[in-house]
Amino acid sequence: MWGAVVRVFIGVRLPESIKEQLGAVQEEVKRASLKGSFTDPDNFHLTMRFIGEVNPEQKCAIETALARCTQEQGPFQIETAGLGNFFKKNKWIIWLGIKESRQLHQVYDQLNAELLGEATTVADEVAFIPHLTLGRGIVLSQEWEDLCKVPLPSDQKIPVTALTLFESVRVNGKLVYRPIADFPFHGQTSRTISSKQTNP
């Protein structure tokens, strides 16, 4: 039930085949690391917009914005690129990048406009760098330049057919990104996911 405040974000689901490829790359990063918090393979996704804590009224407004954003957009594909990172406080966030996609950036811009129109968020203050996070708080045991030499899957295509509203929740101490509702592209009606489908 949606009677309480929850933590949410908007993203794109990934096919199992892509998650498997990400898992293989993640293992290479683990071998090059002394420590870190690595993404559970079930949680692999492409973040479009982090929202944070919302109440039931705000959730409804977000869903309205998502429905409008996806009303006329048709499905498209994106492709994976090389390893990338954000470096903060002597630790790494390591990710697999996404090749430049005009359509993906258009969806991001429209999504932001719709969210602002519904007064559900403030303007995004960070640049949109599409990426698939492999791990956070990583301390490497080798130079970054050496890690970048690891062979990667080439030009893995990812279908983008919908935006998904996710809930970030702890289940028995484990972080779970639980899909709440899918909003398919190309004029399809949003589909709220049943509890049976979302239970981890």
C-alpha positions in Angstrom: 0.0 0.0 0.0 1.1 3.6 -0.7 0.2 5.1 2.6 3.8 6.0 3.5 6.7 8.0 2.1 8.9 5.9 -0.2 12.1 6.4 -2.1 11.8 6.2 -5.9 13.6 6.8 -9.2 12.8 6.5 -12.9 14.8 4.2 -15.0 14.9 1.7 -17.9 14.8 -2.0 -17.3 17.5 -4.2 -18.9 17.1 -7.6 -20.6 18.5 -10.6 -18.8 21.1 -11.1 -21.6 22.5 -7.6 -20.9 22.5 -8.2 -17.1 24.6 -11.3 -17.7 27.0 -9.3 -19.8 27.2 -6.7 -17.1 27.8 -9.4 -14.5 30.8 -10.6 -16.5 32.3 -7.1 -16.7 31.6 -6.6 -13.0 33.6 -9.7 -12.2 36.6 -8.2 -14.0 36.2 -5.0 -11.9 36.0 -7.1 -8.7 39.2 -8.8 -9.6 40.9 -5.4 -9.9 39.5 -4.2 -6.6 40.5 -4.4 -3.0 37.0 -3.6 -1.8 33.7 -2.0 -2.8 30.0 -2.3 -2.9 29.0 -4.0 -6.1 25.5 -3.8 -7.7 23.4 -6.9 -7.3 22.9 -8.2 -10.8 19.1 -8.2 -10.3 19.4 -4.4 -9.7 21.1 -3.5 -12.9 19.2 -0.7 -14.7 19.7 2.6 -16.5 18.7 5.5 -14.3 16.9 8.3 -16.1 16.0 10.5 -13.1 16.5 10.0 -9.3 13.6 11.4 -7.4 14.0 10.5 -3.7 11.3 10.3 -1.0 7.7 11.0 -2.1 4.3 10.7 -0.6 1.2 9.1 -2.3 0.1 12.4 -3.9 3.6 13.1 -5.3 3.7 9.5 -6.7 0.5 10.1 -8.6 1.9 13.3 -10.1 5.1 11.5 -11.2 3.0 8.8 -12.8 1.0 11.5 -14.7 4.3 13.0 -15.9 5.5 9.6 -17.0 2.3 8.9 -18.9 2.6 12.2 -20.8 6.3 11.7 -21.5 5.8 8.3 -23.1 2.6 9.0 -24.9 4.1 9.7 -28.3 7.6 8.3 -28.0 8.4 5.2 -30.0 10.8 2.4 -28.9 14.4 2.7 -29.8 17.8 1.1 -29.1 20.9 2.2 -27.3 24.4 0.7 -27.2 26.9 0.0 -24.5 30.3 1.7 -24.6 33.5 1.5 -22.5 34.1 1.6 -18.8 33.8 5.0 -17.0 34.0 6.3 -13.5 33.2 9.0 -11.0 36.0 9.5 -8.4 35.1 10.9 -5.0 36.9 10.8 -1.7 39.6 8.4 -3.0 37.0 5.9 -4.0 35.5 5.0 -7.4 32.0 4.6 -8.8 32.6 2.4 -11.8 30.2 2.0 -14.6 29.7 0.8 -18.2 28.9 3.7 -20.4 26.2 4.3 -23.1 27.0 5.6 -26.5 25.6 9.0 -27.5 21.9 8.7 -28.2 19.9 11.7 -29.4 16.6 9.8 -28.6 17.7 9.0 -25.1 18.6 12.6 -24.4 15.3 13.8 -25.9 13.4 11.4 -23.6 15.4 12.7 -20.6 14.7 16.4 -21.5 11.0 15.7 -22.0 10.8 13.7 -18.7 12.4 16.6 -16.8 9.9 19.0 -18.4 6.9 16.9 -17.5 8.2 16.4 -13.9 8.7 20.2 -13.5 5.2 20.7 -15.0 3.7 18.5 -12.4 5.8 20.3 -9.7 7.2 17.0 -8.5 10.9 17.9 -8.7 13.3 20.7 -9.1 15.5 21.1 -12.1 18.2 18.5 -12.3 21.5 20.1 -11.3 23.8 17.4 -12.7 24.6 16.6 -16.3 22.9 13.5 -17.7 25.6 10.9 -18.3 23.8 7.6 -19.1 25.6 4.7 -17.5 25.1 1.3 -16.0 26.6 1.2 -12.4 28.7 -1.8 -11.6 29.9 -0.8 -8.1 30.4 2.1 -5.6 32.9 2.9 -3.0 35.5 0.9 -4.9 39.2 0.9 -4.0 41.2 -0.4 -6.9 44.2 -2.7 -6.6 45.6 -1.5 -10.0 45.7 1.6 -12.1 42.5 2.7 -13.8 44.3 2.7 -17.2 45.0 -1.0 -16.7 41.5 -1.8 -15.8 40.2 -0.1 -18.9 42.2 -2.7 -21.0 39.8 -5.4 -19.9 37.9 -6.8 -23.0 34.3 -5.7 -23.0 31.2 -6.9 -24.9 31.2 -4.9 -28.2 28.2 -2.8 -29.2 25.6 -4.5 -26.9 22.2 -3.2 -28.1 19.6 -2.5 -25.4 16.0 -2.0 -26.4 14.3 1.0 -24.7 10.6 0.4 -24.9 9.4 1.9 -21.7 10.2 4.0 -18.6 9.8 2.4 -15.2 9.1 3.9 -11.8 11.2 2.0 -9.3 11.0 1.9 -5.5 14.3 1.6 -3.6 13.7 -0.5 -0.5 15.6 -2.8 1.9 14.3 -6.4 2.1 15.9 -8.4 4.9 18.9 -6.0 4.8 19.3 -6.3 1.1 18.8 -3.3 -1.3 16.1 -4.0 -3.9 15.1 -1.9 -6.8 11.5 -2.9 -7.1 9.5 -1.9 -10.2 6.2 -0.2 -9.3 4.8 0.6 -12.8 5.9 0.5 -16.4 5.1 3.2 -18.9 5.5 1.8 -22.4 6.4 4.0 -25.3 4.3 4.5 -28.5 1.1 5.5 -27.0 0.5 2.4 -24.8 -1.3 2.7 -21.5 0.8 2.5 -18.3 0.7 -0.8 -16.5 0.8 -1.0 -12.8 2.7 -4.2 -11.7 1.0 -6.5 -9.2 2.5 -7.3 -5.9 3.0 -10.9 -7.0 5.4 -9.7 -9.8 7.3 -7.4 -7.6 8.1 -9.5 -4.6 11.8 -10.2 -4.6 
